[in-house]
Amino acid sequence: MEIWVNPACSKCRSARDALDEAGIAYTERRYLDDPPTADELAVVLARLGLEPWHVARDKEAVEEGIVLPRDAGHRNAWLAALAAHPRVLQRPIITADDGTTVVGRDQDAVSRVIAAETERGT
């Protein structure tokens, strides 16, 4: 399991704490220091069933000058923009080995990952 975190983010800290409490092993990726590539983002988005603009923080996108149309024709431009400006990403993003992937902004999302990992016997 991997969790993309910004250590200054309270939602990221809460998600890490919940994983630690549940005894779930994970790799922490500080995505501001080690930004995901456009290809990595595409894989995560496919697992999430979302488009790039769905995981963009609106205020930060505008601040970074990302004002692209939200349509399939601009998908690759969105991926490139998010890779170039990772602070725009919603966080934390948790990807489990079984394919379960969530944006862990709320406890329910984090709980789904923990339940999936627990069922696998991790």
Backbone hydrogen bonds, N-H to C=O, Kabsch-Sander energy under -0.5 kcal/mol:
donor,donor_aa,acceptor,acceptor_aa,energy
2,E,95,T,-2.6
3,I,27,T,-2.6
4,W,93,I,-3.1
5,V,3,I,-0.6
5,V,29,R,-2.7
9,C,6,N,-2.6
13,R,9,C,-2.1
14,S,10,S,-2.4
15,A,11,K,-2.2
16,R,12,C,-2.6
17,D,13,R,-2.6
18,A,14,S,-2.2
19,L,15,A,-2.3
20,D,16,R,-2.8
21,E,17,D,-2.8
22,A,18,A,-1.9
23,G,19,L,-0.5
23,G,20,D,-1.2
24,I,19,L,-2.6
27,T,1,M,-2.5
29,R,3,I,-2.9
29,R,27,T,-0.5
30,R,28,E,-0.6
31,Y,5,V,-0.8
31,Y,29,R,-1.6
32,L,5,V,-0.5
33,D,30,R,-1.4
34,D,30,R,-2.3
41,L,37,T,-2.5
42,A,38,A,-2.2
43,V,39,D,-1.9
44,V,40,E,-2.4
45,L,41,L,-2.9
46,A,42,A,-2.1
47,R,43,V,-2.1
48,L,44,V,-2.2
49,G,45,L,-1.8
50,L,45,L,-2.1
54,H,51,E,-1.6
55,V,51,E,-0.6
55,V,52,P,-1.4
56,A,53,W,-0.8
57,R,88,V,-3.4
58,D,56,A,-0.7
61,A,57,R,-2.6
62,V,58,D,-2.2
63,E,59,K,-2.3
64,E,60,E,-2.0
65,G,62,V,-1.5
66,I,61,A,-3.2
67,V,65,G,-1.2
71,D,69,P,-1.3
74,H,71,D,-1.9
75,R,72,A,-1.3
78,W,74,H,-2.4
79,L,75,R,-2.5
80,A,76,N,-2.5
81,A,77,A,-2.4
82,L,78,W,-2.8
83,A,79,L,-2.2
84,A,80,A,-2.1
85,H,81,A,-1.7
88,V,85,H,-2.1
89,L,86,P,-1.8
90,Q,55,V,-2.7
93,I,4,W,-1.1
94,I,92,P,-0.5
94,I,102,V,-2.8
95,T,2,E,-2.9
96,A,94,I,-0.5
96,A,100,T,-3.5
99,G,96,A,-1.8
102,V,94,I,-2.3
104,G,92,P,-2.5
104,G,102,V,-0.8
105,R,103,V,-1.6
110,V,106,D,-1.7
111,S,107,Q,-2.7
112,R,108,D,-1.8
113,V,109,A,-1.5
114,I,110,V,-2.3
115,A,111,S,-2.8
116,A,112,R,-2.2
117,E,113,V,-2.5
118,T,114,I,-2.7
119,E,115,A,-2.4
120,R,116,A,-1.3
121,G,117,E,-0.6
121,G,118,T,-0.9
122,T,117,E,-2.2
